[in-house]
Amino acid sequence: MLFLTLLCLSFTASAESPQWKYTDGGLSLKNDDTGSYLTLGLRMQARYSSIEEEPRGLEDFAEVLKSGSDINRLRYKVWAGVKHDFTFYHEYDLRDSRLLDLRTTWISQPSFKLRLGQWKPEYNRERIDSSGKQQFSERSIATYWFTIDRQWGAMASGRVSPGGQMDSSWWAGVLGGNGRSQESDGGRPMGLARWQWNYSGEVLPFSQSALKRYVVPRGSFALAVVSNDSKYTRYSSDGGGQLPGYSEGEDNQYRIMQGMQEWAWQGGGLSFQQELHCKSVRDRLYGGTRNLVGGYAQMGWFPAQRWHSISPKLEFALRAAYVSPDDEFNSKNGEFTLGGNWFFYGHRNKLTVDMSYLTIEEQGVDKSDSRFRVQWDISL
């Protein structure tokens, strides 16, 4: 309520009445005198996939892997800012009727910001990258096993030594640890820390594909850790849930310790990024520990950078990913994906086509399948 009051006052303080305009972000109202703004947006993804549900274990291949078309995502978004000091963001899923993001950020100075609310905490790049700014129809198979997804909480962040050799960004937060739209269960909360070295002296935004065509390449190297006690062993946009092999837990039953290494680079028409994850799940009630490792590496290329006769709207992409869901049984999940994008208007209007080869190995038994997807992503 306080944020909305400040926003209204900042608009009325202008000598001229602000006018609604359609911008790259959506329908926007801006006060040039105070720097305040309000932007409304809508995003939709329409997708066809030859496999509706991604297999994560051998038992999934025993089921009929159906194909299907769907409106995969349908969301409205609201951005707002007050006098360069406060920002507000709200995102709601119209398809499944659920709150996704509701956060406000106080910007004291570049070296210190404070965020409160619900959002995707800055843990790993692939999950922070919006689903509307991906190189493929969906994130890699590693996301299911390692994402911490949306959480309620508070996080401080900042940037130090901008432009210098040790130009770095940092994040440190305390989160509820029970997933989207869930309050803390009163036990040990989720703690998160991320350090990112902006070794090029500039910050590389959380967005895939080399659409900016940086003449001077930008890159980052990051490390992050998370610790949490809760009734859950995994998270998604649905909230807290369980990894295969785990039953419904009790409050603070599972202790999760996980870490992540990440590298990303963009320059000209090329882009690269990779992540390496490790995760430990300990049952504090009945005993036993399960260790998981995994990661992915991907690259994108705009051939127009080499051959000017080819349209600059075309991008090719390649991704390889793997997950070892349980070290005790030497299980392995693999993904190899080839993709292409046609950018009608950047990430705001694009067509994505990709083909994946998915493999699962458990106790010496191998199974595999292929998957074909076509997706149209448009933002208004």
C-alpha positions in Angstrom: 0.0 0.0 0.0 2.8 2.4 0.9 4.5 1.7 -2.5 1.3 2.4 -4.4 0.9 5.7 -2.5 4.4 6.8 -3.3 3.9 5.9 -6.9 0.7 7.9 -7.2 2.3 10.9 -5.5 5.3 10.8 -7.9 3.0 10.9 -10.9 1.0 13.8 -9.6 4.2 15.7 -8.9 4.9 16.2 -12.6 4.1 19.5 -14.3 2.7 17.6 -17.3 0.2 14.7 -17.3 2.0 11.4 -18.1 0.7 9.6 -21.1 0.3 5.9 -21.7 2.7 4.6 -24.4 3.4 1.2 -25.8 7.1 0.4 -25.3 9.4 -2.7 -25.6 8.3 -3.7 -22.1 4.5 -3.3 -22.7 2.0 -0.6 -22.0 3.9 2.0 -20.0 3.2 5.2 -18.0 6.3 7.2 -17.1 7.0 10.5 -15.3 10.2 11.9 -16.8 10.5 14.5 -14.0 10.7 11.9 -11.2 11.8 8.8 -13.0 8.7 6.9 -11.8 7.1 4.4 -14.2 4.3 1.8 -14.4 4.4 -0.9 -17.1 1.8 -3.6 -17.8 2.7 -6.7 -19.9 1.2 -10.0 -21.1 3.1 -13.1 -22.2 2.0 -16.3 -23.9 3.7 -19.5 -24.9 2.0 -21.9 -27.3 3.8 -25.3 -27.6 3.6 -28.6 -29.4 5.7 -31.5 -27.9 5.9 -35.1 -29.0 6.3 -36.0 -25.3 4.1 -34.2 -22.8 6.0 -35.2 -19.7 9.7 -35.5 -19.5 10.8 -39.0 -18.3 12.9 -39.0 -15.1 13.0 -42.7 -14.3 12.7 -46.1 -16.1 9.1 -46.4 -14.9 8.2 -43.3 -16.9 9.0 -45.2 -20.1 6.5 -47.8 -19.1 3.7 -45.3 -19.4 2.4 -44.0 -22.7 4.4 -40.9 -23.6 1.7 -38.8 -25.2 2.2 -35.9 -27.6 0.1 -32.7 -27.3 -0.4 -29.0 -27.9 -1.1 -26.5 -25.2 -0.9 -22.9 -24.1 2.2 -23.7 -21.9 2.3 -20.3 -20.2 -0.1 -17.3 -20.0 0.9 -14.6 -17.6 0.4 -10.9 -16.9 3.2 -8.8 -15.5 3.4 -5.4 -13.7 6.6 -3.4 -13.3 6.8 -0.1 -11.3 9.4 2.2 -9.9 9.4 5.2 -7.6 12.1 8.0 -8.0 14.9 5.5 -8.7 14.8 4.3 -5.1 12.1 1.6 -5.1 11.0 -0.9 -7.7 8.0 -3.3 -7.7 7.3 -6.4 -9.8 4.2 -8.7 -9.9 3.7 -11.7 -12.1 0.6 -13.9 -12.1 -0.1 -17.2 -13.9 -3.4 -17.0 -15.7 -3.3 -20.5 -17.0 -3.1 -22.2 -13.6 -4.4 -19.3 -11.4 -1.4 -18.8 -9.1 0.8 -16.0 -7.8 4.3 -16.3 -9.2 6.1 -13.0 -8.2 5.3 -10.3 -5.8 8.4 -8.3 -4.7 9.7 -4.9 -3.9 13.3 -3.7 -4.1 14.9 -0.8 -2.3 18.0 0.5 -4.2 20.1 2.4 -1.7 23.1 2.5 -4.0 24.7 0.2 -6.6 26.7 -1.6 -3.9 23.6 -2.3 -1.8 20.0 -3.3 -2.6 17.4 -5.0 -0.4 14.6 -7.1 -1.8 11.5 -8.5 0.0 8.7 -10.7 -1.3 8.3 -13.8 -3.4 10.5 -14.4 -6.5 13.1 -16.7 -8.0 16.1 -16.0 -5.8 19.4 -15.4 -7.6 20.9 -18.9 -7.2 21.6 -20.2 -10.7 21.5 -18.5 -14.1 19.3 -21.0 -16.0 16.5 -20.7 -13.5 16.8 -16.9 -13.2 16.7 -16.5 -16.9 13.0 -15.9 -17.8 11.3 -18.8 -19.6 10.6 -16.1 -22.3 14.4 -15.5 -22.7 15.6 -19.0 -23.3 17.4 -20.6 -26.3 15.3 -23.7 -26.1 11.6 -24.4 -25.5 12.3 -25.4 -21.9 15.2 -25.5 -19.4 17.5 -28.4 -19.2 16.8 -31.7 -17.3 19.0 -30.4 -14.5 16.4 -27.8 -13.4 14.0 -30.4 -12.1 16.6 -31.8 -9.7 18.4 -28.7 -8.5 16.3 -25.6 -8.8 15.2 -23.8 -5.6 12.6 -22.0 -7.6 10.4 -19.3 -6.1 10.5 -18.6 -2.4 9.3 -16.0 0.1 12.0 -14.1 1.9 14.5 -11.2 2.0 17.7 -10.8 0.1 20.5 -8.2 0.1 22.6 -7.7 -3.0 25.0 -5.3 -4.7 27.9 -4.7 -7.0 31.5 -3.8 -6.0 34.5 -2.5 -7.9 32.4 -1.8 -11.1 34.6 -1.7 -14.2 37.7 -3.1 -12.3 39.5 -6.4 -12.5 37.5 -7.7 -9.5 34.1 -6.3 -10.6 31.7 -8.5 -8.7 28.1 -8.9 -7.9 26.9 -10.5 -4.7 23.6 -11.8 -3.1 22.9 -13.1 0.4 19.4 -14.0 1.6 17.2 -15.7 4.1 14.1 -17.4 2.6 11.2 -19.4 3.8 12.4 -22.7 2.2 8.9 -24.1 1.5 8.4 -23.0 -2.0 6.0 -20.7 -3.8 3.1 -19.2 -1.7 4.2 -21.1 1.4 5.2 -19.6 4.7 8.1 -20.9 6.8 7.3 -23.9 9.0 9.1 -22.3 11.9 12.2 -24.3 11.6 15.6 -23.6 10.1 15.1 -21.2 7.1 16.7 -21.4 3.7 20.0 -19.6 3.5 21.5 -18.5 0.2 24.7 -16.9 -0.9 26.0 -16.2 -4.4 29.2 -14.5 -5.6 29.6 -13.5 -9.3 32.8 -12.3 -10.9 32.0 -9.9 -13.8 35.5 -10.5 -15.3 34.8 -8.4 -18.4 34.1 -5.3 -16.2 30.4 -5.3 -17.3 27.4 -7.2 -16.0 26.1 -9.9 -18.3 22.2 -9.7 -18.0 20.2 -12.9 -17.1 19.1 -13.5 -20.7 20.1 -16.2 -23.2 21.1 -15.7 -26.9 23.6 -13.1 -28.1 20.9 -10.7 -29.3 22.9 -7.7 -28.1 25.8 -8.6 -30.3 28.4 -7.2 -27.8 31.4 -5.8 -29.7 33.4 -6.2 -26.4 32.4 -9.6 -25.0 30.8 -9.9 -21.6 31.1 -12.8 -19.2 30.7 -13.9 -15.6 31.8 -16.7 -13.3 29.7 -17.5 -10.3 29.6 -19.7 -7.2 26.5 -20.2 -5.0 25.4 -22.3 -2.0 22.1 -23.1 -0.4 21.1 -24.8 2.9 17.6 -25.6 4.0 15.5 -27.8 6.3 11.9 -28.5 5.2 9.4 -31.2 4.4 10.4 -31.0 0.7 13.3 -32.4 -1.4 12.7 -30.3 -4.6 10.9 -27.2 -5.8 9.1 -26.0 -8.9 6.6 -23.4 -10.0 4.0 -25.6 -8.3 5.8 -25.1 -5.0 7.5 -27.7 -2.8 7.5 -31.3 -3.8 9.5 -34.6 -3.7 12.2 -36.1 -5.7 11.5 -39.6 -7.1 11.9 -42.1 -4.2 10.8 -39.7 -1.5 7.4 -39.7 0.3 5.5 -36.8 1.8 7.7 -35.3 4.5 7.2 -33.8 7.9 8.2 -30.3 8.9 12.0 -29.9 8.7 12.5 -33.6 8.0 14.9 -33.2 5.0 18.1 -31.2 5.2 19.3 -30.0 1.8 22.8 -28.8 1.2 23.7 -27.8 -2.4 26.3 -25.9 -4.3 26.6 -24.6 -7.9 29.3 -23.4 -10.2 28.4 -21.3 -13.3 30.0 -19.7 -16.3 28.5 -17.5 -19.0 29.8 -15.5 -22.0 28.4 -13.5 -24.9 30.1 -11.7 -27.7 29.2 -11.0 -31.3 26.8 -13.7 -32.4 28.1 -16.3 -30.0 26.8 -17.2 -26.5 27.9 -19.9 -24.0 26.8 -20.9 -20.6 27.2 -23.9 -18.3 26.4 -25.0 -14.7 27.7 -27.7 -12.5 25.5 -28.8 -9.5 25.9 -31.0 -6.4 23.2 -31.6 -3.9 22.8 -33.6 -0.7 19.5 -34.7 0.9 19.6 -36.0 4.4 16.6 -37.5 6.1 16.8 -36.1 9.7 13.9 -38.3 10.9 14.7 -41.7 9.6 18.4 -41.4 8.6 20.1 -41.8 5.2 21.7 -39.4 2.8 21.3 -39.2 -1.0 23.8 -37.3 -3.2 23.0 -35.9 -6.6 25.3 -34.3 -9.2 24.5 -32.8 -12.6 24.7 -29.9 -14.9 24.5 -28.7 -18.5 26.5 -26.8 -21.1 25.0 -24.9 -24.1 25.9 -22.6 -26.9 24.1 -20.4 -29.4 25.3 -19.0 -32.7 23.9 -16.4 -35.2 25.3 -17.5 -38.6 24.7 -14.0 -39.9 27.8 -12.9 -38.0 29.8 -15.1 -40.5 27.6 -15.0 -43.6 25.8 -11.7 -44.1 23.4 -13.2 -46.7 21.7 -15.2 -43.9 19.0 -13.4 -41.9 20.2 -12.0 -38.5 16.9 -13.3 -37.0 18.1 -16.9 -37.2 20.0 -18.6 -34.3 21.2 -22.2 -33.9 21.7 -23.7 -30.4 23.1 -26.8 -28.9 22.8 -28.2 -25.3 24.1 -31.2 -23.4 23.0 -32.0 -19.9 23.3 -34.9 -17.4 22.0 -35.7 -13.9 23.1 -38.5 -11.6 20.0 -38.7 -9.3 21.4 -41.2 -6.8 25.1 -42.1 -6.4 24.3 -45.4 -4.6 22.6 -46.9 -7.7 24.9 -45.3 -10.2 21.9 -43.9 -12.1 22.3 -41.4 -15.0 19.9 -39.2 -16.9 21.1 -37.6 -20.1 19.9 -34.9 -22.6 21.3 -33.8 -26.0 19.3 -31.1 -27.7 19.6 -29.2 -31.0 17.5 -26.1 -31.5 16.8 -23.1 -33.6 15.2 -19.7 -33.0 13.6 -17.3 -35.4 13.4 -13.9 -33.7 10.6 -11.9 -35.2 11.2 -9.2 -32.5 13.8 -10.3 -30.1 12.6 -12.5 -27.2 9.3 -10.7 -27.3 8.2 -12.6 -30.5 10.0 -15.7 -31.5 9.6 -19.2 -32.9 11.6 -22.0 -31.3 12.1 -25.5 -32.7 14.2 -28.2 -30.9 14.9 -31.9 -31.0 16.1 -33.8 -27.9 17.6 -37.2 -27.3 16.8 -38.3 -23.8 18.5 -41.3 -22.0 18.1 -42.9 -18.6 20.3 -45.6 -17.1 19.5 -47.4 -13.8 21.3 -50.4 -12.4 22.7 -51.4 -15.9 19.3 -50.9 -17.7 19.2 -48.3 -20.4 16.2 -46.7 -22.1 16.0 -43.7 -24.5 13.6 -41.7 -26.5 13.5 -38.6 -28.7 11.4 -35.5 -28.3 10.4 -32.8 -30.8 9.0 -29.4 -29.8 7.7 -26.3 -31.5 7.0 -23.2 -29.5 5.8 -19.7 -30.3 6.5 -17.1 -27.6 5.0 -13.7 -27.7 4.9 -10.8 -25.2 2.5 -7.9 -25.5 
